[in-house]
């Protein structure tokens, strides 16, 4: 996972791409867990937190854009 400063520098498209990849990875990890093939159970928690980070940053940018629009 990238550092928070690196995430803040990413563009919206990059964040959305990273979010989609993280969601796909989370799905695969859950699938592996159900089938009994998952070796690293901690990875599920890490990926869930990554998804939350991406969503938080995207939402913060949405709010900033809305507030900037209200000021105009």
Secondary structure, DSSP 8 states (H G I E B T S, - for coil): ---HHHHHHS-HHHHHHHHHHHHHHHHHHHHHHHHT--S-THHHHHHHHHHHHHHHHHHHHHHHHHHHHHH-
